Amino acid sequence: MGRGDQRTKRGKIGRGTSGKTRPNPKQKKKAKTAKKAAKSAEGA
């Protein structure tokens, strides 16, 4: 386990990817704002 392991945080950093082990904060914000927009559209 280390740089080559895709499931570890170190491996994600080495590959430059994100996922469940190393989530991307930008994607979280988009998901939250999309949910809020959907709720406000339903209520209006």
mmCIF file of the N, C-alpha and C atoms, coordinates in Angstrom:
data_MODEL
# 
_entry.id   MODEL 
# 
loop_
_atom_site.group_PDB 
_atom_site.id 
_atom_site.type_symbol 
_atom_site.label_atom_id 
_atom_site.label_alt_id 
_atom_site.label_comp_id 
_atom_site.label_asym_id 
_atom_site.label_entity_id 
_atom_site.label_seq_id 
_atom_site.pdbx_PDB_ins_code 
_atom_site.Cartn_x 
_atom_site.Cartn_y 
_atom_site.Cartn_z 
_atom_site.occupancy 
_atom_site.B_iso_or_equiv 
_atom_site.pdbx_formal_charge 
_atom_site.auth_seq_id 
_atom_site.auth_comp_id 
_atom_site.auth_asym_id 
_atom_site.auth_atom_id 
_atom_site.pdbx_PDB_model_num 
ATOM 1   N N  . MET A 1 1  ? 0.851   -1.187 0.000  1.00 0.00 ? 1  MET A N  1 
ATOM 2   C CA . MET A 1 1  ? 0.000   0.000  0.000  1.00 0.00 ? 1  MET A CA 1 
ATOM 3   C C  . MET A 1 1  ? 0.889   1.240  0.000  1.00 0.00 ? 1  MET A C  1 
ATOM 4   N N  . GLY A 1 2  ? 0.554   2.138  -0.858 1.00 0.00 ? 2  GLY A N  1 
ATOM 5   C CA . GLY A 1 2  ? 1.337   3.364  -0.959 1.00 0.00 ? 2  GLY A CA 1 
ATOM 6   C C  . GLY A 1 2  ? 0.921   4.143  -2.184 1.00 0.00 ? 2  GLY A C  1 
ATOM 7   N N  . ARG A 1 3  ? 1.910   4.593  -2.910 1.00 0.00 ? 3  ARG A N  1 
ATOM 8   C CA . ARG A 1 3  ? 1.620   5.434  -4.073 1.00 0.00 ? 3  ARG A CA 1 
ATOM 9   C C  . ARG A 1 3  ? 0.801   4.741  -5.152 1.00 0.00 ? 3  ARG A C  1 
ATOM 10  N N  . GLY A 1 4  ? 1.049   3.465  -5.362 1.00 0.00 ? 4  GLY A N  1 
ATOM 11  C CA . GLY A 1 4  ? 0.366   2.756  -6.441 1.00 0.00 ? 4  GLY A CA 1 
ATOM 12  C C  . GLY A 1 4  ? -1.022  2.247  -6.075 1.00 0.00 ? 4  GLY A C  1 
ATOM 13  N N  . ASP A 1 5  ? -1.356  2.274  -4.795 1.00 0.00 ? 5  ASP A N  1 
ATOM 14  C CA . ASP A 1 5  ? -2.636  1.722  -4.345 1.00 0.00 ? 5  ASP A CA 1 
ATOM 15  C C  . ASP A 1 5  ? -3.752  2.738  -4.561 1.00 0.00 ? 5  ASP A C  1 
ATOM 16  N N  . GLN A 1 6  ? -4.712  2.387  -5.385 1.00 0.00 ? 6  GLN A N  1 
ATOM 17  C CA . GLN A 1 6  ? -5.793  3.308  -5.746 1.00 0.00 ? 6  GLN A CA 1 
ATOM 18  C C  . GLN A 1 6  ? -6.745  3.593  -4.588 1.00 0.00 ? 6  GLN A C  1 
ATOM 19  N N  . ARG A 1 7  ? -6.802  2.717  -3.602 1.00 0.00 ? 7  ARG A N  1 
ATOM 20  C CA . ARG A 1 7  ? -7.779  2.867  -2.526 1.00 0.00 ? 7  ARG A CA 1 
ATOM 21  C C  . ARG A 1 7  ? -7.286  3.694  -1.347 1.00 0.00 ? 7  ARG A C  1 
ATOM 22  N N  . THR A 1 8  ? -6.011  4.067  -1.349 1.00 0.00 ? 8  THR A N  1 
ATOM 23  C CA . THR A 1 8  ? -5.478  4.850  -0.243 1.00 0.00 ? 8  THR A CA 1 
ATOM 24  C C  . THR A 1 8  ? -5.405  6.321  -0.627 1.00 0.00 ? 8  THR A C  1 
ATOM 25  N N  . LYS A 1 9  ? -5.385  7.157  0.386  1.00 0.00 ? 9  LYS A N  1 
ATOM 26  C CA . LYS A 1 9  ? -5.296  8.598  0.153  1.00 0.00 ? 9  LYS A CA 1 
ATOM 27  C C  . LYS A 1 9  ? -4.002  8.941  -0.575 1.00 0.00 ? 9  LYS A C  1 
ATOM 28  N N  . ARG A 1 10 ? -2.911  8.298  -0.182 1.00 0.00 ? 10 ARG A N  1 
ATOM 29  C CA . ARG A 1 10 ? -1.610  8.549  -0.802 1.00 0.00 ? 10 ARG A CA 1 
ATOM 30  C C  . ARG A 1 10 ? -1.639  8.150  -2.281 1.00 0.00 ? 10 ARG A C  1 
ATOM 31  N N  . GLY A 1 11 ? -2.296  7.043  -2.575 1.00 0.00 ? 11 GLY A N  1 
ATOM 32  C CA . GLY A 1 11 ? -2.408  6.589  -3.964 1.00 0.00 ? 11 GLY A CA 1 
ATOM 33  C C  . GLY A 1 11 ? -3.239  7.540  -4.803 1.00 0.00 ? 11 GLY A C  1 
ATOM 34  N N  . LYS A 1 12 ? -4.289  8.096  -4.214 1.00 0.00 ? 12 LYS A N  1 
ATOM 35  C CA . LYS A 1 12 ? -5.126  9.072  -4.919 1.00 0.00 ? 12 LYS A CA 1 
ATOM 36  C C  . LYS A 1 12 ? -4.329  10.338 -5.213 1.00 0.00 ? 12 LYS A C  1 
ATOM 37  N N  . ILE A 1 13 ? -3.531  10.770 -4.241 1.00 0.00 ? 13 ILE A N  1 
ATOM 38  C CA . ILE A 1 13 ? -2.701  11.962 -4.435 1.00 0.00 ? 13 ILE A CA 1 
ATOM 39  C C  . ILE A 1 13 ? -1.677  11.705 -5.538 1.00 0.00 ? 13 ILE A C  1 
ATOM 40  N N  . GLY A 1 14 ? -1.082  10.516 -5.529 1.00 0.00 ? 14 GLY A N  1 
ATOM 41  C CA . GLY A 1 14 ? -0.088  10.154 -6.537 1.00 0.00 ? 14 GLY A CA 1 
ATOM 42  C C  . GLY A 1 14 ? -0.665  10.151 -7.946 1.00 0.00 ? 14 GLY A C  1 
ATOM 43  N N  . ARG A 1 15 ? -1.877  9.658  -8.086 1.00 0.00 ? 15 ARG A N  1 
ATOM 44  C CA . ARG A 1 15 ? -2.528  9.608  -9.394 1.00 0.00 ? 15 ARG A CA 1 
ATOM 45  C C  . ARG A 1 15 ? -3.177  10.929 -9.787 1.00 0.00 ? 15 ARG A C  1 
ATOM 46  N N  . GLY A 1 16 ? -3.460  11.756 -8.787 1.00 0.00 ? 16 GLY A N  1 
ATOM 47  C CA . GLY A 1 16 ? -4.123  13.032 -9.060 1.00 0.00 ? 16 GLY A CA 1 
ATOM 48  C C  . GLY A 1 16 ? -5.615  12.871 -9.249 1.00 0.00 ? 16 GLY A C  1 
ATOM 49  N N  . THR A 1 17 ? -6.185  11.863 -8.601 1.00 0.00 ? 17 THR A N  1 
ATOM 50  C CA . THR A 1 17 ? -7.618  11.616 -8.724 1.00 0.00 ? 17 THR A CA 1 
ATOM 51  C C  . THR A 1 17 ? -8.301  11.823 -7.381 1.00 0.00 ? 17 THR A C  1 
ATOM 52  N N  . SER A 1 18 ? -9.605  11.804 -7.408 1.00 0.00 ? 18 SER A N  1 
ATOM 53  C CA . SER A 1 18 ? -10.376 11.892 -6.173 1.00 0.00 ? 18 SER A CA 1 
ATOM 54  C C  . SER A 1 18 ? -11.431 10.807 -6.196 1.00 0.00 ? 18 SER A C  1 
ATOM 55  N N  . GLY A 1 19 ? -12.037 10.570 -5.051 1.00 0.00 ? 19 GLY A N  1 
ATOM 56  C CA . GLY A 1 19 ? -13.053 9.531  -4.942 1.00 0.00 ? 19 GLY A CA 1 
ATOM 57  C C  . GLY A 1 19 ? -13.563 9.469  -3.526 1.00 0.00 ? 19 GLY A C  1 
ATOM 58  N N  . LYS A 1 20 ? -13.991 8.295  -3.095 1.00 0.00 ? 20 LYS A N  1 
ATOM 59  C CA . LYS A 1 20 ? -14.537 8.149  -1.755 1.00 0.00 ? 20 LYS A CA 1 
ATOM 60  C C  . LYS A 1 20 ? -13.455 8.368  -0.692 1.00 0.00 ? 20 LYS A C  1 
ATOM 61  N N  . THR A 1 21 ? -12.248 7.888  -0.958 1.00 0.00 ? 21 THR A N  1 
ATOM 62  C CA . THR A 1 21 ? -11.150 8.025  -0.001 1.00 0.00 ? 21 THR A CA 1 
ATOM 63  C C  . THR A 1 21 ? -10.662 9.464  0.089  1.00 0.00 ? 21 THR A C  1 
ATOM 64  N N  . ARG A 1 22 ? -10.650 10.156 -1.043 1.00 0.00 ? 22 ARG A N  1 
ATOM 65  C CA . ARG A 1 22 ? -10.160 11.533 -1.086 1.00 0.00 ? 22 ARG A CA 1 
ATOM 66  C C  . ARG A 1 22 ? -11.152 12.365 -1.886 1.00 0.00 ? 22 ARG A C  1 
ATOM 67  N N  . PRO A 1 23 ? -12.260 12.783 -1.257 1.00 0.00 ? 23 PRO A N  1 
ATOM 68  C CA . PRO A 1 23 ? -13.297 13.503 -1.988 1.00 0.00 ? 23 PRO A CA 1 
ATOM 69  C C  . PRO A 1 23 ? -12.852 14.878 -2.449 1.00 0.00 ? 23 PRO A C  1 
ATOM 70  N N  . ASN A 1 24 ? -13.461 15.311 -3.534 1.00 0.00 ? 24 ASN A N  1 
ATOM 71  C CA . ASN A 1 24 ? -13.163 16.622 -4.110 1.00 0.00 ? 24 ASN A CA 1 
ATOM 72  C C  . ASN A 1 24 ? -14.158 17.629 -3.543 1.00 0.00 ? 24 ASN A C  1 
ATOM 73  N N  . PRO A 1 25 ? -13.703 18.643 -2.795 1.00 0.00 ? 25 PRO A N  1 
ATOM 74  C CA . PRO A 1 25 ? -14.630 19.589 -2.167 1.00 0.00 ? 25 PRO A CA 1 
ATOM 75  C C  . PRO A 1 25 ? -15.477 20.380 -3.165 1.00 0.00 ? 25 PRO A C  1 
ATOM 76  N N  . LYS A 1 26 ? -14.971 20.610 -4.363 1.00 0.00 ? 26 LYS A N  1 
ATOM 77  C CA . LYS A 1 26 ? -15.733 21.350 -5.377 1.00 0.00 ? 26 LYS A CA 1 
ATOM 78  C C  . LYS A 1 26 ? -17.006 20.600 -5.764 1.00 0.00 ? 26 LYS A C  1 
ATOM 79  N N  . GLN A 1 27 ? -16.904 19.274 -5.878 1.00 0.00 ? 27 GLN A N  1 
ATOM 80  C CA . GLN A 1 27 ? -18.063 18.475 -6.262 1.00 0.00 ? 27 GLN A CA 1 
ATOM 81  C C  . GLN A 1 27 ? -19.115 18.465 -5.166 1.00 0.00 ? 27 GLN A C  1 
ATOM 82  N N  . LYS A 1 28 ? -18.692 18.488 -3.912 1.00 0.00 ? 28 LYS A N  1 
ATOM 83  C CA . LYS A 1 28 ? -19.649 18.496 -2.808 1.00 0.00 ? 28 LYS A CA 1 
ATOM 84  C C  . LYS A 1 28 ? -20.515 19.750 -2.849 1.00 0.00 ? 28 LYS A C  1 
ATOM 85  N N  . LYS A 1 29 ? -19.888 20.898 -3.090 1.00 0.00 ? 29 LYS A N  1 
ATOM 86  C CA . LYS A 1 29 ? -20.623 22.152 -3.123 1.00 0.00 ? 29 LYS A CA 1 
ATOM 87  C C  . LYS A 1 29 ? -21.664 22.149 -4.232 1.00 0.00 ? 29 LYS A C  1 
ATOM 88  N N  . LYS A 1 30 ? -21.298 21.637 -5.402 1.00 0.00 ? 30 LYS A N  1 
ATOM 89  C CA . LYS A 1 30 ? -22.233 21.591 -6.529 1.00 0.00 ? 30 LYS A CA 1 
ATOM 90  C C  . LYS A 1 30 ? -23.440 20.723 -6.198 1.00 0.00 ? 30 LYS A C  1 
ATOM 91  N N  . ALA A 1 31 ? -23.201 19.607 -5.546 1.00 0.00 ? 31 ALA A N  1 
ATOM 92  C CA . ALA A 1 31 ? -24.291 18.688 -5.193 1.00 0.00 ? 31 ALA A CA 1 
ATOM 93  C C  . ALA A 1 31 ? -25.249 19.354 -4.206 1.00 0.00 ? 31 ALA A C  1 
ATOM 94  N N  . LYS A 1 32 ? -24.693 20.068 -3.235 1.00 0.00 ? 32 LYS A N  1 
ATOM 95  C CA . LYS A 1 32 ? -25.540 20.726 -2.242 1.00 0.00 ? 32 LYS A CA 1 
ATOM 96  C C  . LYS A 1 32 ? -26.379 21.819 -2.880 1.00 0.00 ? 32 LYS A C  1 
ATOM 97  N N  . THR A 1 33 ? -25.779 22.628 -3.748 1.00 0.00 ? 33 THR A N  1 
ATOM 98  C CA . THR A 1 33 ? -26.521 23.724 -4.369 1.00 0.00 ? 33 THR A CA 1 
ATOM 99  C C  . THR A 1 33 ? -27.578 23.183 -5.325 1.00 0.00 ? 33 THR A C  1 
ATOM 100 N N  . ALA A 1 34 ? -27.307 22.054 -5.960 1.00 0.00 ? 34 ALA A N  1 
ATOM 101 C CA . ALA A 1 34 ? -28.287 21.453 -6.861 1.00 0.00 ? 34 ALA A CA 1 
ATOM 102 C C  . ALA A 1 34 ? -29.508 20.967 -6.071 1.00 0.00 ? 34 ALA A C  1 
ATOM 103 N N  . LYS A 1 35 ? -29.258 20.398 -4.886 1.00 0.00 ? 35 LYS A N  1 
ATOM 104 C CA . LYS A 1 35 ? -30.358 19.939 -4.048 1.00 0.00 ? 35 LYS A CA 1 
ATOM 105 C C  . LYS A 1 35 ? -31.202 21.116 -3.565 1.00 0.00 ? 35 LYS A C  1 
ATOM 106 N N  . LYS A 1 36 ? -30.530 22.197 -3.173 1.00 0.00 ? 36 LYS A N  1 
ATOM 107 C CA . LYS A 1 36 ? -31.264 23.381 -2.720 1.00 0.00 ? 36 LYS A CA 1 
ATOM 108 C C  . LYS A 1 36 ? -32.113 23.975 -3.841 1.00 0.00 ? 36 LYS A C  1 
ATOM 109 N N  . ALA A 1 37 ? -31.573 24.023 -5.038 1.00 0.00 ? 37 ALA A N  1 
ATOM 110 C CA . ALA A 1 37 ? -32.293 24.560 -6.182 1.00 0.00 ? 37 ALA A CA 1 
ATOM 111 C C  . ALA A 1 37 ? -33.524 23.707 -6.495 1.00 0.00 ? 37 ALA A C  1 
ATOM 112 N N  . ALA A 1 38 ? -33.370 22.394 -6.389 1.00 0.00 ? 38 ALA A N  1 
ATOM 113 C CA . ALA A 1 38 ? -34.490 21.480 -6.653 1.00 0.00 ? 38 ALA A CA 1 
ATOM 114 C C  . ALA A 1 38 ? -35.595 21.666 -5.605 1.00 0.00 ? 38 ALA A C  1 
ATOM 115 N N  . LYS A 1 39 ? -35.208 21.836 -4.352 1.00 0.00 ? 39 LYS A N  1 
ATOM 116 C CA . LYS A 1 39 ? -36.203 22.033 -3.290 1.00 0.00 ? 39 LYS A CA 1 
ATOM 117 C C  . LYS A 1 39 ? -36.949 23.360 -3.478 1.00 0.00 ? 39 LYS A C  1 
ATOM 118 N N  . SER A 1 40 ? -36.234 24.400 -3.837 1.00 0.00 ? 40 SER A N  1 
ATOM 119 C CA . SER A 1 40 ? -36.881 25.699 -4.007 1.00 0.00 ? 40 SER A CA 1 
ATOM 120 C C  . SER A 1 40 ? -37.805 25.693 -5.223 1.00 0.00 ? 40 SER A C  1 
ATOM 121 N N  . ALA A 1 41 ? -37.468 24.922 -6.240 1.00 0.00 ? 41 ALA A N  1 
ATOM 122 C CA . ALA A 1 41 ? -38.324 24.827 -7.431 1.00 0.00 ? 41 ALA A CA 1 
ATOM 123 C C  . ALA A 1 41 ? -39.616 24.072 -7.101 1.00 0.00 ? 41 ALA A C  1 
ATOM 124 N N  . GLU A 1 42 ? -39.533 23.074 -6.243 1.00 0.00 ? 42 GLU A N  1 
ATOM 125 C CA . GLU A 1 42 ? -40.715 22.312 -5.854 1.00 0.00 ? 42 GLU A CA 1 
ATOM 126 C C  . GLU A 1 42 ? -41.657 23.155 -5.010 1.00 0.00 ? 42 GLU A C  1 
ATOM 127 N N  . GLY A 1 43 ? -41.103 23.961 -4.129 1.00 0.00 ? 43 GLY A N  1 
ATOM 128 C CA . GLY A 1 43 ? -41.908 24.776 -3.226 1.00 0.00 ? 43 GLY A CA 1 
ATOM 129 C C  . GLY A 1 43 ? -42.583 25.956 -3.922 1.00 0.00 ? 43 GLY A C  1 
ATOM 130 N N  . ALA A 1 44 ? -41.990 26.445 -4.978 1.00 0.00 ? 44 ALA A N  1 
ATOM 131 C CA . ALA A 1 44 ? -42.512 27.632 -5.654 1.00 0.00 ? 44 ALA A CA 1 
ATOM 132 C C  . ALA A 1 44 ? -43.611 27.317 -6.644 1.00 0.00 ? 44 ALA A C  1 
# 
